Amino acid sequence: MSDDPTWPTKGRRAACARSVARTGRARLERRGVFCGMCSAPSTSTPAENAIIGDGLQLEVSKVQAKDMNYAAPGSSVRLSAEELLDLTLRMRFGAASADSVRRWLACAADRDWQSFCDLTQSSRLAALVHYILQDEALPAPWLATLRAARLANQLRTIIILGELGGLLRVFEAHGLSAIVLKGAALAETVYPRPDLRPLGDVDLLVHRSDLKRLQRALLENGYRPLAIATHRGMQEAFENEMVFRKPGRVVIDIDVHWSLFDSPYYQSMISMDWFWESSREALVGGASTRVLGIEAEIIHLCGHLCLHHQGTERFWLHDIAEVVDANKDRINWAKLVERTRTFELILPVRDTLRRVASLWGVAIPTSVLTELEASEPSFQEKRVHAWLTEARRPASKRLWADVRSLPNWSLRLRFLSTNLIPSREYMRRRYAIRNSALLPFYYPYRWYRGIRGLE
C-alpha cells in the first residue's frame, strides 16, 4: 500500500485525525479532504461530497471512537463483518465508491472471511453480495461460497415463482383478486434480478369476503392449512393471516392476508381500501397480477419491519432501501407522509427511513425526514408501538397488549375468552392430547405456559 502515490503518509494520516477531531466533518469537506483516502483535494460534486461525509463512519470504521481517531485501511483497526457488509450495500446504492471497497479488500488478507460469508448468509444477503462483489478481489474460496448461495437461491426462486404464477392463474379463473406482497413482489419489480431476493413463504393480500373461496382453491391445488383456529371464525375476526402449505421436495408456504398488520389495534383502525385502490399491475411468476403502490409498499414494509420484527432485521431493512432507490423519481412523498399520519405509523416509517438514509446513503429528501420528525405520534400509537417492539414479549404480555388495543369491551372479552378457553378440538391438536379425560387439565397448563412465556 506504501507504493501507492495517492496513499497518504503516516504523518498526513495523523494530521487528518487531528483535523477531524478539531474541525469536524464539515470543515474537512471544505478543505477538500475526504476520509483520508487521497492527499489531493476532492473533485467530487457537492452531492457526492455529502454522500462521502455521511459515509465517513463506515468507510473509516470506528471513526467516532476516542475523539474520532482515524483508522485507515492497513492499520490495526479493521472493519468488522457487519461494517464490511454495510459498506458493500452502500456501494450498491452509490453511497460508497467501488474504489473505497477495493482498498479495504486489498488489505484484508488476514480478515476473517468466514465470518463475513457467514453473516451474508445468515442475513439472507449472500446472493446480493455476490452480485455486488463478483468482479472484486475476494479470496477464491469465499467468492465460491457466495456464488453457491446465489445459485441455490436462483433454483428456489424459479420453483417458487413458477408455483405462484400457476396459483395466480387459478385465482383468476375463479374470479379471485390478490395482491402479491413482500418477497415475491419485490423480486420481480424492484431487484435487478429476481434471484437476488431470497424467497421464503409467499405473501398475498386478499379480500376478507373471498377467504372461503380462496381456501377451497388452495385445497384443490394440494395446499393444507397449517394452523387450526381456537374457535370457528376467530382467526378471521382477530388475526390477519392464514398459512397454507404444499409439501414436496421444495416446501411452499402461502400466507394469505386480509389485513397487513397482526396487531388487533391496526386491524381495526386501518382500512385496506386505499391499499387496494393504489395497487398497480405487475407480472409475477409469469402471471398478470397486482402489487402494492409504491407509497403503500414503503409504509407496509416499514410497519412490518418495526412492528413484526422489532426493527432489527437487516434483510427487511434492505428491502425498503431497494424500493426507495428503484422508485426515487416516482415516489409521492407528500402522499406517503399523509397516509403515515392517517394510519398512525409515524414511528415505524420515520425511524426506518432515517436508518435507511444514514446507514446506506439511500436518497430520501431531507424535507421528508424533517416533516416526519416534526409529526407527533398519538398517545395510542406510542403505547402500541412500545408493546409491539418490546424485546421480550411472552404470550401473556402479548395477549394483554392485544386486549388493551381493541376498541371496545365487547371485542376484548371475546378475544380473551377465545384465547383462554379454546375449543376442545383446538386443545387436542395443539397439545396432542390422546386421553379425553385429561383435556380439562390442559387449560391450566396452557395458562401456566403463557405466563411463563413458553407458548
N, C-alpha and C positions, 0 to 999 in steps of 0.2 A: 504493500500500500504506500510505502515511503517513496517509491519510484514514480508515483502519480504526481505530475507537476501541479495539478489543481488541488491536491490534498493539502489541507492547512498544516503548518508546522506545529510542533508541540507548544511553542511559545504563543502562536496565534490561537490555538485551541484554548489555552489558559486565559488569554485576553478575552476571547469570546465568552467564556464562562463568567468572568468578572463583569463583562458588559451586560450579559443577561440579568445577572443579579442586581446590577446598579440601575439599569435603564429600562428593563422590561422589554417585552416583545415588540411594542410599537416603535420604540426608538431603534431597535435592531433593524426593523424593516426599513425605516427612513435612511439608515446608514448603508443599506444595500447588502447586509449580511443575513443569510438565511440558513439556520440550523448548523452553521459551521461547516457546511459541506463544500463550500467553494470560497477561495480567497478573493475572487473578483466580485465587483458589485453585481447585484441581481439584474438580469434583463427581463424578468418576468413582468407580465401585466399586473395592474393593481388587483384584479380579481384573483390571479394566480398567487400573488403575494399574500392575499388574505387567506387563501387555502393553505399555503405553506405555514403561515402563522398559526392557524387553527390546528394544523397537524404537528406542531412542534413537539408536543409531549410524546406522541407515538414515535416519531422518527428519531428522537434522541433518547428514547427510553425514559429513564427516571428523572426527567428534566425539572420537576418541581421539588425534588428532594434536596435538602441542605442548600437553601438559597439558590435553587435552580442550577446546580453544578452541571456542567456539560459532560455528557458521556458519548464520545464519538465511537463509530464502528472501529473495532480493533482494540478498544480499551477494555478494562476489566469488567465493565458493566455491559451485560448482554441483554438483548431482547428476550423476554420470556416467550413461551409458546403462544400465550394469549396475545401478547403485544405484536408478535410477528403475524399472527392471523389477522388482527385488526389492521395492521399496516398493509397486508395483502388486499384486504377488502377496500381500503382507501384507494389503492391502486385501481381497483375495479371501477370506482366512481370518479377517477381522475383527480382525487384529492391528494394523492402521493405519486410522485413521478416513478416511472419504471427504473430510472437510474438510481434513485434512493433505495429501492428494494434490492437492486443488483449489488449495491455496495454492501448492504447487510449480508446478502447471500455469499458474497465473495470472501468475507472474513468469518464465515460460520463453519469452518471445517470441524471445529470441536463442539459444534452445537448439538444438543440432544434432539436430533431429527425425529427420533422415535416418539418423543413427547409431542412434537408438532404434528406428526401424522396421526397420532392417537387422538389429539384434540380435534383435528379436522374431521375425523370420522365420528367421534362422539358428539360433535356439534352438527353432524349431518351436512357438512360443507366440503367434504373431500372432493366431490365431483367439480364443484365450482372452483376450488383452489387449484385443481389440476388444470382447468380451463384457463385460469389467470396466469399460472406459473409454468405451463408446459414448455415454454420456449426459454425458460430461465435455467441458471446453472445449479439446479438441485442435484444432490447426490443421486446417482442412478437407482439405488435400491428404493429410496423413498419416493422418487418420481414414479417408479413402477408400482409402488403401493397405492399411490393416488390414482394412477391410471386404472388399476384393477378395480378400485372402488367406483370409479366412474363407469367402467364397463358393466359392473354388476348393477349399478343404478340404471344404466341405459336399458338393460334387459327387463328389469322390473317395471320401468316406466312404460315400455312398449306393451307389456302384458296388461297392466292396469288401465292404461288409456284405451287399449283395444276393447277391454271388457266394458269400460264406461261408455264408449261410443255405442256399443251394442245395446246397453241398457237405455241410453237416451233415445235411441230409435224405438225401443219397445214402449217407453213412456209416451212418445209422440203418437204411436199407433193407438194407445189407449186414451189419448186426449189429455195427458197429464203434463203439466208445466213444471220445470225445475230450473233452479239457478245453481250452477256449479260454483262451489266456494273454495277458497284457500288453495291448497297444493295443486290440484289438477288444473284449476283455472289459471293460476299464476304460471305454471309450467308452460301452458300453451299461449298465454297472452302477454307475459312480462319478460320472462327469461330469454336470453339469446337462443337457447336450445332447450327443448323440454326435458332432456335427460340431466340438466344441471340442477334441477329442483327435485330432490328425493320425494317420493310419494309413499305415504303410509296408508291410512284409510282415505276414502273418498267422501267428501262432504257435499251434501246437496241441501238447498233450501226449497221447500215445497209449501203449498197452501195447506193449512190445517184441515180444510174441508176435503182434501184429496188423500188424506192419510190411509183410509181403508182401501181405496182402490190401488194406491201405490204399493201398499203392503201385499196385496194379492199378486200384483205384477212381479214383485221381488220373489215371492214364494214360488211362483210358476217358473222362475228362472234360476232356481237352485239355492236361493238365499234363505236363511233362517234367523229369527230374532235371537240376539244374544242375552237379553235380559227379560225377566217377567215383571210386570207391574205389581206393586204392593196390593192394589185393588184395581178392578176393571175401570178404565178411564182415567186413572190418576196420573199415569205417565203423560198423557196429552194435556192434562189440566195443570200440572206443576213442573214438568220437565220441559226441555226444549229439543230433545232428540230421541230417536230410536236407532239402535245399531243392528245391522243385519250382516251376516257372514256367509260367504260362499267358500266351502272347503276345497282343497285341491293342492297341487304342488306349490302354487303361489296362493296363499290365503288372501282373500279380498274382503275388506270390511266396507260397508256403505253406511255412513252416518246420515240419517235423514233428519233434517232440522225443520221446524216450523217457526222457530224463533232463534235469533242469533246469539243470545247470551243465556247462560244457565241459571242466572240469579232470578228468583221469582220477582224481585223488585223490577228489574229491567224487562222481564217478560210482560209484566202488567202495564208498564208505562211507555214502552217503545213499540209503536205500531210498525208492522212490516210493510205497510203500503208504499212508503217512499222508496224502500229498498227494491221493491218490485217495479215501481214506476220508473226509477232511474237506471234500471238494469239495461245492459246492452247485448247485442247479438255477438256470438263468437263461435268458432269452430273448435270443439274439444273432442279428442279421440275420433276425429273424422266425422263427427255428427254436429249438426247445427243446434245450438242451444243458447243459453243466456248466462252471463256472468254479471257480477255487481258493477254498478257505475264506479268511476274512479274515486270520487269522493266517498261514496258508500263503502268501497273496498278498504280505503285507508282507515276510516272510522272503525269498521268491523275488525280489522287486523290489530289496530291499537287497543281496542277494548278486549279482544281475545287474548293478546299477549299479557296485558296487565291483570285482567280480572280472572282469567283461567290459568295463567302460568306465572303469576306474581311478577311479571316483567323481567324475568331472569333468562329467558331462552334466547341466546344469540341467533339461533336459527330463525325464529319467528321475527326477531327484530330486523334481520337482514331482508326478509320478505318485504317489509314495509319500505326499506331503503330502495329495493328494486322497483317497487310500484311507483314511488315518488320520482325516482330518476328516469324511469321509462316514460313517464307521463308529465314531465315537468312543464311542458309547454301547453298542456291541456287541462291541468287541474284548476277547478274553480274554487280558489281558496276562500272566497267570501262565503260561498255556499257550504263549504266544509266547516268553517267556523260557526256559521249559523246553526247547522244541524248538530254539531258537537254540543252547543249550548242547549238546544232543544231536548236532546236525548240525555242530558246530564252526564256527559262523558268527557268533561273538561280535563279532569286529572289524567285519565289514560292517554288521551290524544296529546295533551300538552307535554307530558313527561316523555312520551315515546318519540315525538317529533324532535324534541330538544336533544334527546340522546342520539338519534339518527344523524342529526346535523353535526353535533360535536364529535361523535365517535368516528364517523366515516366521511365527514365533509360533504354529505348529500345536500344539494342546493334547496333550501327552504327559505322563502322570503323572510327577512328579519321582521318585517311588519306583521307577518302572520304569527311568528313566535311571540312578538310583543303583545299582540292582541289577545292571544291565548293566556299569556302571563297576567294580563290585566283582567281577565274574566274570573269572577269569583264563583267557585263551585257552591252549590246549595248545601245546607246542613245535611240533608239526606244523602246527597252524593258523597260527601266526605265520610259519613258514617258507613255507608255500604262499601265504599272503596276500602276503608280500613278493615272491614270484616273480610272482604274477598282477597285482600293482598297480604293478610297475616301469614307469617312464615309457617307456623304450625297450627293447623286447624283440624282438631279431632272431630269426629262425626257429631258429637253432642253440641259442639260450638257452631259447626256449620248449620245444624238443624235450628238452633236458636237464632242465628243470624238470619236465616231464611224466613223463619216465623215472624220476626220483627220487621222484615222488609215488606211483608204483604200488606195490602192497603186497608183491610178490614178484619174484624174478629171472626167473621163467618169463615173466610178463607183460612185464617190462621188455625182455627180449631179443626177444620177439615184436613189441613196439611199435617197438623200434629197427630191426629188420630190415624191417618193412613200410614205414617212412618213409625209410630209407636206400636200400633196393633195391626200389622199387615194381615192379609188373608192367610188361611191355613195352607192353601196351595203354594203361595209365595214362601212361607216358612219351610215347608217340606223341601222345596227345591233349593232354597238359599242355604239351608243348613244340613241338607242330605239326611233328613230325619226318616228313619225306617220304621220306627215304632210310634204309632199314632198316640199311644198313651203318654209318651214323653213330650209331645208337642207343647202343652201349656208351659212346661218348664223352660222352653227355649225363648219365651218372651222376656223374662227377667235376664236371661243370658244375653239376649240381643241388647237390652238396655245397658247392661254392665259393659259389654264390649264397646258400645257407643260412648259411654262416659270415659272409658279408658283410652279411647282413640284407636281402637282396633278394627272398627268397621270401615 
